[in-house]
Amino acid sequence: MSKFVGATLPEKIYADLEDLKTKGNWISTADLLRDVIKEGVEVMRNRGLNDPALA
């Protein structure tokens, strides 16, 4: 994932998409976004923001 530990999710998305753009590898963009969303859900769970929709 991202090199920016502690960065907000939008910052991670931007940095990772810029990294993909410079490498010319847009095929894995969907996988990247899936991983970022999954990470966001885990962060919310860890902060106690449990929502049945996130299960």
CORHUCOR-V541907 format. One record per helix or strand of 3 or more residues. SS is the DSSP state (H for helix, E for strand). FROM is the first residue (numbers start at 0). TO is the last residue. If there is no record, write none. Layout:
# CORHUCOR-V541907
<<SS	FROM	TO> <SS	FROM	TO>>
This chain:
# CORHUCOR-V541907
<<H	8	22> <H	28	45> <H	51	53>>
